[in-house]
Amino acid sequence: MKFIIIGRNIDVTEGLKSAVQEKLGKLERYFTPETEIHVTLSVEKDRQKIEVTIPVKGNIIRSEQVSSDMYVSIDLVEEVIERQLRKYKTKIVNQQQAGGNFQKEFVEDEFLEDEEVKIIRTKKFGIKPMYPEDACVQMELLGHNFYVFRNAETDEVNVVYKRKGNTYGLIEPEC
């Protein structure tokens, strides 16, 4: 695995680098050697934050953890990513997809097949044309984190979603 470690408002010391590589190095058994792991360490006031992003064949495995100690954040992020990998593995096995960046042994391993994705509720609703700003207002009124709508300008189905810091995002289909 190739580690790309950067720091924001923090000097990435050799101690931090080795802690990241040691802890996240445990994930090496799941990935091929050319897999890149992007790690961003940052400090905001008393918050020690680590963000880890691992691109894998059409998907992204990502986790962000915050604590008062960077080493605790590193431990937490590794646990979350392992949990995500188990879920992703179940999806691969269930759909019998190629594992892309994953080593064959990981996909064939029989651990934790109990974390199957289950849809427990289905909703149907009419999609009326509206502008993205109106969709954000509607999302707020409903108290949701995202809202699906037909864009009045493009006549395409779009999604608006709430981001951290009370900002909004828009997802449009790619043609």
DAPE-V514778 format. One record per residue. RES is the residue in three letters. OMEGA is omega in whole degrees, -180 to 180 (999 if undefined). Layout:
<<RES/OMEGA> <RES/OMEGA>>
//
This chain:
<<MET/179> <LYS/180> <PHE/173> <ILE/-173> <ILE/176> <ILE/-180> <GLY/174> <ARG/-177> <ASN/179> <ILE/173> <ASP/180> <VAL/-178> <THR/177> <GLU/178> <GLY/178> <LEU/179> <LYS/-178> <SER/178> <ALA/179> <VAL/-178> <GLN/179> <GLU/-177> <LYS/-179> <LEU/175> <GLY/177> <LYS/-179> <LEU/-176> <GLU/-178> <ARG/-179> <TYR/-170> <PHE/174> <THR/-177> <PRO/-178> <GLU/179> <THR/178> <GLU/175> <ILE/-179> <HIS/-178> <VAL/176> <THR/177> <LEU/179> <SER/178> <VAL/176> <GLU/-175> <LYS/-180> <ASP/-177> <ARG/177> <GLN/-171> <LYS/173> <ILE/176> <GLU/180> <VAL/178> <THR/179> <ILE/177> <PRO/178> <VAL/174> <LYS/175> <GLY/180> <ASN/176> <ILE/173> <ILE/-174> <ARG/174> <SER/179> <GLU/-179> <GLN/-178> <VAL/173> <SER/179> <SER/-179> <ASP/-176> <MET/-178> <TYR/175> <VAL/178> <SER/179> <ILE/178> <ASP/-178> <LEU/-176> <VAL/179> <GLU/179> <GLU/-178> <VAL/-179> <ILE/177> <GLU/178> <ARG/178> <GLN/179> <LEU/179> <ARG/178> <LYS/-180> <TYR/179> <LYS/179> <THR/178> <LYS/180> <ILE/-179> <VAL/-179> <ASN/-178> <GLN/-179> <GLN/178> <GLN/173> <ALA/-176> <GLY/176> <GLY/-177> <ASN/-175> <PHE/175> <GLN/-177> <LYS/-178> <GLU/-180> <PHE/-178> <VAL/-178> <GLU/-179> <ASP/-173> <GLU/-177> <PHE/172> <LEU/174> <GLU/-177> <ASP/-178> <GLU/-180> <GLU/178> <VAL/-179> <LYS/175> <ILE/-175> <ILE/-179> <ARG/177> <THR/179> <LYS/173> <LYS/179> <PHE/177> <GLY/179> <ILE/-179> <LYS/179> <PRO/175> <MET/178> <TYR/-178> <PRO/-180> <GLU/178> <ASP/178> <ALA/177> <CYS/178> <VAL/180> <GLN/178> <MET/179> <GLU/-180> <LEU/180> <LEU/-179> <GLY/180> <HIS/177> <ASN/178> <PHE/-180> <TYR/180> <VAL/-178> <PHE/174> <ARG/-178> <ASN/-178> <ALA/-179> <GLU/-173> <THR/-176> <ASP/177> <GLU/175> <VAL/-180> <ASN/176> <VAL/169> <VAL/-180> <TYR/-178> <LYS/179> <ARG/176> <LYS/178> <GLY/178> <ASN/174> <THR/-177> <TYR/175> <GLY/179> <LEU/176> <ILE/179> <GLU/178> <PRO/178> <GLU/-178> <CYS/999>>
//
